[in-house]
Amino acid sequence: MQQPQTITVAFTGASGAPYGLRLVEKLLAAKCRVYLLISSAARVVMATEQDLKIPAGPDAASAFFRTRFGCEDDQLTVFGKDDWFSPVASGSAAPRQMVICPCSTGTLSAVATGKSDNLIERGADVVLKERGQLIVVPREMPLSTLHLENMLALSRMGVTVMPAAPGFYHQPESIQDMVDFVVARILDHLAIEQTLVPRWGYQPNGRDHRS
């Protein structure tokens, strides 16, 4: 029996909660297993932008998100920021794919310099050392020289830097359409089929179906 594709997703304190939530929703719909990491600042952002009060403990948070997304118990697990015994913390067990969405500039800096002071930073460090796939989705403007230098450093390590900058050629009619544009590009890079946004050149005169 083929094992499900397992992906680590981290929410950090940058604005852009809808991107992370939609990404997890679509990963679960694609039958992926998700290991979810949530920073303290991300909890504040989720409450501010989505009126989402995430329970404090990992078990309660796992149950909360399983109910929200209607997934099986073994399909989504939330790990605490200091859970050094989680699979995410070890190169022998961590998924080879990780997305930090949204990615704060503080997390960007920590990952670029190998800080590893919490499970999000350690998870990213593990993916890098194991030559896996790391995607970061920063949402900040304007970008300082330091931000750009950290992005360049990560890019040179093989990290895919995907700023949350939606396009408009698909003629978005709502905020959800703009969120879906960014999430669709992330799914493309994870090699997960998506029908959120029509591909360039395939729907020249019409809008594609969104699920």
C-alpha positions as CSV (number, residue, x, y, z in Angstrom):
1,M,0.0,0.0,0.0
2,Q,1.5,3.3,-1.0
3,Q,2.2,5.7,1.8
4,P,0.7,9.2,1.6
5,Q,2.9,12.1,0.7
6,T,3.9,13.8,4.0
7,I,4.5,17.5,4.1
8,T,5.5,19.8,7.0
9,V,3.7,23.1,7.0
10,A,4.6,25.9,9.3
11,F,2.6,29.0,10.1
12,T,4.7,31.9,11.4
13,G,3.9,35.5,12.4
14,A,3.8,37.3,9.0
15,S,0.5,38.5,7.7
16,G,-1.1,36.0,5.4
17,A,-3.0,33.5,7.5
18,P,-5.5,32.7,4.6
19,Y,-2.6,31.4,2.5
20,G,-1.5,28.9,5.1
21,L,-5.0,27.7,5.9
22,R,-5.9,27.3,2.3
23,L,-2.7,25.4,1.6
24,V,-3.4,22.9,4.4
25,E,-7.0,22.5,3.2
26,K,-5.8,21.6,-0.3
27,L,-3.0,19.3,0.9
28,L,-5.5,17.3,3.0
29,A,-8.0,17.2,0.1
30,A,-5.1,15.8,-2.0
31,K,-4.8,13.0,0.6
32,C,-1.5,14.2,1.9
33,R,-0.4,13.8,5.5
34,V,0.4,17.2,7.1
35,Y,2.7,17.9,10.1
36,L,1.6,21.3,11.2
37,L,3.9,23.7,13.2
38,I,2.5,27.0,14.6
39,S,4.6,29.8,16.1
40,S,3.3,31.9,19.0
41,A,3.2,34.9,16.7
42,A,1.2,32.9,14.1
43,R,-1.5,32.3,16.7
44,V,-1.9,36.1,17.1
45,V,-2.0,36.6,13.4
46,M,-4.6,33.8,13.0
47,A,-6.8,35.4,15.7
48,T,-6.4,38.9,14.1
49,E,-6.9,38.0,10.5
50,Q,-9.2,35.0,10.7
51,D,-10.8,35.3,14.2
52,L,-9.3,31.8,14.8
53,K,-8.5,30.9,18.4
54,I,-6.2,27.9,18.2
55,P,-6.0,25.8,21.4
56,A,-2.7,26.0,23.2
57,G,-1.8,22.3,23.5
58,P,-0.7,20.3,20.4
59,D,-3.3,17.6,21.0
60,A,-6.1,20.1,21.3
61,A,-4.8,22.0,18.3
62,S,-4.7,18.8,16.3
63,A,-8.3,18.0,17.1
64,F,-9.3,21.6,16.4
65,F,-7.8,21.5,12.9
66,R,-9.0,18.0,12.1
67,T,-12.5,19.2,12.9
68,R,-12.1,22.3,10.8
69,F,-10.8,20.5,7.8
70,G,-12.8,17.3,8.2
71,C,-9.8,15.0,7.9
72,E,-8.8,11.7,9.5
73,D,-6.9,11.6,12.8
74,D,-3.8,10.3,11.2
75,Q,-3.8,12.8,8.4
76,L,-3.0,16.0,10.4
77,T,-0.8,16.3,13.5
78,V,0.2,19.6,15.2
79,F,3.5,19.5,17.0
80,G,4.6,21.9,19.8
81,K,7.4,24.4,19.2
82,D,9.7,22.5,21.6
83,D,8.8,18.9,20.6
84,W,12.3,17.7,19.9
85,F,11.1,14.1,19.7
86,S,8.7,14.8,16.8
87,P,9.6,13.3,13.4
88,V,10.2,16.8,12.1
89,A,13.2,17.2,14.3
90,S,15.3,14.3,12.9
91,G,16.8,13.7,9.5
92,S,15.9,10.0,9.9
93,A,12.2,10.7,10.1
94,A,11.3,14.2,8.8
95,P,9.3,14.7,5.6
96,R,11.5,15.7,2.7
97,Q,9.1,18.6,1.9
98,M,8.4,21.6,4.0
99,V,6.5,24.9,3.4
100,I,6.7,27.9,5.7
101,C,3.5,29.8,4.8
102,P,3.4,32.6,5.7
103,C,7.1,33.1,6.5
104,S,8.0,36.0,8.7
105,T,11.2,37.9,8.1
106,G,12.4,36.7,11.5
107,T,11.9,33.1,10.6
108,L,13.5,33.8,7.2
109,S,16.6,35.1,9.0
110,A,16.7,32.2,11.5
111,V,16.5,29.6,8.7
112,A,19.1,31.4,6.6
113,T,21.6,31.4,9.5
114,G,20.8,27.9,10.9
115,K,19.5,29.2,14.2
116,S,17.3,26.2,15.1
117,D,15.9,27.6,18.4
118,N,12.4,26.1,17.9
119,L,10.8,23.2,15.9
120,I,10.0,25.4,12.9
121,E,13.6,26.5,12.5
122,R,14.9,23.0,13.3
123,G,12.5,21.4,10.8
124,A,13.7,23.8,8.1
125,D,17.3,23.0,9.0
126,V,16.7,19.3,8.7
127,V,15.1,19.6,5.3
128,L,18.1,21.6,4.1
129,K,20.7,19.2,5.5
130,E,18.9,16.3,4.0
131,R,18.7,18.0,0.6
132,G,14.9,18.0,0.7
133,Q,12.5,20.7,-0.7
134,L,12.0,23.8,1.4
135,I,9.5,26.5,0.2
136,V,9.2,29.8,2.0
137,V,6.4,32.2,1.4
138,P,7.4,35.7,2.8
139,R,4.7,38.4,3.0
140,E,6.4,41.7,3.7
141,M,6.8,45.0,1.9
142,P,9.0,46.9,1.4
143,L,11.9,44.5,1.7
144,S,15.0,45.7,3.4
145,T,18.5,44.9,2.1
146,L,18.8,42.4,5.0
147,H,15.6,40.6,3.9
148,L,16.8,40.4,0.4
149,E,20.2,39.1,1.5
150,N,18.6,36.4,3.6
151,M,16.4,35.4,0.6
152,L,19.5,35.3,-1.6
153,A,21.3,33.1,0.9
154,L,18.3,30.7,1.1
155,S,18.0,30.6,-2.7
156,R,21.7,29.7,-3.0
157,M,21.0,26.7,-0.6
158,G,18.3,25.5,-3.0
159,V,15.3,27.0,-1.1
160,T,12.3,28.1,-3.3
161,V,11.4,31.7,-2.3
162,M,7.8,32.4,-3.3
163,P,6.6,35.8,-2.0
164,A,2.9,36.0,-1.5
165,A,2.4,38.1,-4.6
166,P,-0.7,37.0,-6.5
167,G,-1.0,37.6,-10.2
168,F,-4.1,39.1,-11.9
169,Y,-4.1,37.6,-15.4
170,H,-6.8,35.1,-14.2
171,Q,-9.0,38.1,-13.4
172,P,-9.6,37.5,-9.7
173,E,-13.0,38.5,-8.5
174,S,-12.4,38.0,-4.7
175,I,-9.8,37.8,-2.0
176,Q,-10.2,34.0,-2.2
177,D,-9.2,34.1,-5.9
178,M,-6.0,35.9,-5.0
179,V,-5.2,33.6,-2.2
180,D,-5.8,30.6,-4.5
181,F,-3.3,32.0,-7.0
182,V,-0.5,31.8,-4.5
183,V,-1.6,28.4,-3.1
184,A,-1.9,27.0,-6.6
185,R,1.7,27.9,-7.3
186,I,2.9,26.3,-4.1
187,L,1.0,23.1,-5.0
188,D,2.6,23.2,-8.4
189,H,6.1,23.2,-6.9
190,L,5.1,20.4,-4.5
191,A,4.0,18.4,-7.6
192,I,0.5,18.1,-6.3
193,E,-2.3,18.4,-8.9
194,Q,-4.5,21.5,-8.5
195,T,-7.4,23.1,-10.3
196,L,-7.5,26.3,-8.3
197,V,-6.2,28.6,-11.1
198,P,-6.1,28.0,-14.9
199,R,-2.6,27.6,-16.3
200,W,-1.3,30.3,-18.6
201,G,-2.3,29.6,-22.2
202,Y,-4.9,26.9,-21.4
203,Q,-7.9,29.2,-20.6
204,P,-7.3,32.2,-22.8
205,N,-10.9,33.4,-22.9
206,G,-12.5,32.0,-19.8
207,R,-12.1,31.3,-16.1
208,D,-11.4,27.8,-14.8
209,H,-13.5,26.0,-12.2
210,R,-12.4,26.5,-8.7
211,S,-12.9,23.8,-6.1
